[in-house]
């Protein structure tokens, strides 16, 4: 039998000893209520045993994964809120949809998320938990305009290069895929830096462009959710309009040595990803993990019976008190 607690074994030991010690102390101190404290001691022991997660080993099973490192570089500047995706949705919704497809296509691989607006941020270091990546991106919001100092489409370059180099050191030989997701709009005063220094580190990927030439207005990001939508205003008057800059995005793709792909809601990304996964080789089944049959659920039966006993005794005590008060 093996044990696999979800909390550190030292913490479980300390809490367990304290709980059982308290019950034993009361068992000795309250001689007239020993049966009650015997029952509670048994309950404490069963709970501790359940938290320890006992199980029976059952050999080993392969854990399939595509041996690649995937980096998602996502624009979170104010312009990603422009409402020209699909039927008037914000561009960031298109990014969320595509991130979900990437996570599904490369399930089991290592995925990292870097966002950028005024500054780059490492949101998720390399992880094989695709669901965590999806949830993180679903929760992303555009940068709050009050803090914006202008965004550069190359703001994430240095961080991306640093994270790829770190991944290469930790996982030598694993291919590197980069998905750059943005609209190409440059609002910082300084010109964007070239991604040519990243190119030698990238095996394949896409620069994915979101937005239209007609553009869309942007709901203003703020700390509070307004009762009515508030849109970013143009200094010249009226709602500000953000438009995709495909030339800038194409230049980034050329610098990194990957393909540029304009995204729209009526075109599925999955077929392009399927072609890419097939180029990365077969699923790696060389790694295994221990298979085990968890037994903690079996202990729920005696715990339930002990709890029912405790409640029955408690209900009886309440009835006695109620009868004494009536007299």
N, C-alpha and C positions, 0 to 999 in steps of 0.2 A: 504494500500500500504506500502511496505517496501523498504528499500534502502540497497544495498550491494556493496559499492564502493571498488575497488581494491587498493586504496591508503588510508592512514589514513584520517578520516573525517576532522581532524583539518587542514591538508595540503590542502585538497580540499576546505575547507572554506576560508582559507587565499588566495589561488590562485584565487578562484572564486570572492571574494570581490575585489581583486586588479584588475582583468580583467574587471569586471562590472564597478568598480569605474573609471577606465581609460576611458571607453566608455561614461559614463555619463558626465565626465568632458569635453570631446571633444564635446559632444552633446550641452552643455551649451556654450562652448567657440566658436564654429563654427556655428553661427546662420544660415548662408547661406547653410550649408551642413547638416542640422539636419536629413534629411531623410536617409542620408548615415550612420550616427552614430546611428540612431534608428535601422536600419537594422543590424549593427554590434553588438549592444547591445543584440538584439534578438539572433544572432548567438552565442554570448558568453553564454547566458542563456541556450540555447539548448545544447551546448557542456557540460556545467557543469552538466545539468540534465542527460545527457547520461553517463558521468563518474560516477555519483552517482548510476547508475544501479538500476532504479526503477523496482519493480516487485510486483506481486499479490500473496499472500500466497495461497497454494493449499493443505493444510493438511501435513501429514508426510508419508515418505516412508522408508522401512527398508533398512539398509545398510549391505549386507552380507559380512562376513569375517570368516576365519578360525582363531580361537583364539589361535594362537601360536606365539612364538618369534623364528625367524629363524636367525642364525648367519652364515655368509659366511666368512671363513678364507682362504685367497687366497695368494699363493706363488707368489711374483713378483720379485724373484731373477733372476739373469742373465740366469740361467739354464732353466727357463720357456720359453725361446726363442728357445730352441732346436727344430729342424725341424724334429720331428718324430711323428707328429700327422696326421692321414689321409694320403693324398697324398703329403707329404712333407711340411705340414703347421707347424707353431709354436705351441707348447703345449698350449700357452695362448689362442689360438683360440678354443681349446677344452673346456677350462674353460669358455670362453664367451658363447659357445653353451649351456653348462650345467647350467650356471647361468640363462640364459633365460628360460630354462625348469623349474628350481626351482621357479623363479618369477611367471611363469604362473601357476604352480601347487599350489602355496600358495598365489594366488592373494588375496589381502585384509588383509593378515597377516602382522605382523611387521617384517621387514627384516633389518639386519645390515650387513655392509661389513667392515671387518678388513683385511688389507694386511700386508705382512711381507717380508722383505729381510734382510738388515743389521739391520733394526729397524722395529717395528710394527707401523702401522698407522690406526687410526679409520677413514675410508674413508666416511662411511655413518652411522650415528646413527640410531637407530630403526625408520623405516618409513614404512607406508603402501603404498607408491608410488613405485610400482614395476618397472614402466618404468624408474624412476630415477636411480634405482639400475642397470638396464640393460645398460643404457647409460653410467653410471660411469664405469662399467666393460668393456664395449666396448672401452673406451678411455684409459684403463690401458696400461702402457708400462713396460717392464722389467726394473729393476734398472740399472742406468747408471754405467757402470763398473768402471769409474774413482772414484766414491764415495764408491764403495763396500769395506767393511771390513770383508767379509766373512759372509755367512748367516747360521742361525741355524733354523732347522725345528721346534723348539719350541719357536721361537722368539715372537710369538703372544700369548703364553700361559697366561701370567699375565694379558694382556689387555682383552683377551677373558673372563677370570674368572671375572674380574672387571665389564665388560659390562653385563654379565649374572646376576651377583648379583644386579646390578643397575636395570635391567629389571624386576627381580623378585620382587624388592621393589615397582616398578611402576605398574606392572601387576601381582599381586599375583595370583597363581593358573594357570597361562598360561603355557602350556608345552614349553620346550626349545629344539630346534632342532639345531644341529651343522653340517655344511658341511665343512670339511677341504679339500682343494684342492691344491695339490702340487705333486712334484716328489720325495720327500724324500731325496734329495741330501743335505748333510751336509758339508759345507765348512768352518764353524767357527771352531776355535781350541778347544774351550770348548765343552764337550759332551752335547747333548741335555737334557733339563729338562723333567721330566715326566709330563704327563697330568693327572695323577691320582687325583690331587686336583680338577680338573674340572669335573671329572666323576660324583660325586654326584649331580651336577647341571644340567646334561644333561639327557633328557628323551630318545632321539633317534637321529639318524643322520647317516652320512656316512663319512668315509675318502676316498676321491676319488683320485686315482693315475693316473698320466699322464706321458707318455713316454714309451720307450721300452728297452729291454735288449741290443739291438744293439746300441741304442742311436742315437743322432743326433748332428750335429754341430749347433752353436749358432751365429746368427747375433749379432754383437756388438751394444749395445745401446749407443746413443750419443745425444747431444743436436740438431745436425743438421742431416737432412736426406741425406745420401750419395748418389751420383749418381750411384754407384755400391755397392752391398752388401759387408760389411766388417765383417769377422768372427773372433770370439775369437780364439786366438792362444794358443796352448799348449807350455809351456816352453821347452818341449823336442823336439818340432818341429811339424809343420803341424797344421791343425785345431783341436781345443779342442773338445772333444766329451763328452756330458752329457748323463748319463744313469739313468733310474729310479731305486730307491732303495726301492723295495717292502717290504723288511724285516723291514725297518725303518717305513714305512707307516703302515704296519700291527701292529707294536708295538704301534704306536700312537692310532690306533683304539682299541686295547686291553686295553690300559690305560684309554681311555675315555668311554669304554663300548659300542662302536658302531661297525658297520660292515665296513670292508674294501672292496672297489670295484675298480678293475682296469678298467680304461676307455679306450675306443677306438672309433674311428670315426664311425665304422660300427655297433655299439651297442647303441641303444637309451636309455637314462636315464629315460625318462618319465614313463615307466611301473613301475620301482622301486619307483618312487615318487608317483604314483597313489596309490600303496599299502600303502605307508606311510601316505598319506592324509586321506585315509579311516580309519586309526587307530586313527586319531585325533578327531573323532566325526563329527557330522553334522555341517553344516554351521550355525553360530550364527547370527540370525536375530533379536535379542533382541534390538539392537541399531537402532535408527531412526534418520533421519535428515529432516529438513523442505523442503518440495517441494514448488517451486515457479516458476511462469511464468515471465521470464524477459521481460520487456517492453521497454528497451532502444533502441531496433532496430526500434520501431515505430517512434522515434524522428529523425531517419535518413531521413525521407521524408521531414519534414520542413527544416532541415539543408541543404539538397540537393537543395531545391528550393531557399533558401536564398543565397547559394553559387553561383547558376546560375545567380541570380539577381546581385550579386556583380561582377561576371565576365562580365556580359553584360554591366554594367555601366563602368567597367574598359576598356573594348574594345571600348566603345563609346568615352571615354576620349582620348584613343590612336589615334582614327581616327581624332578627332578634332585637336590634336597636330600635326599630320602628315599633315593635310590640311593647318594649319597655317604656317608650315615650307615651304610648296610649294609656298605660296604667298610671 
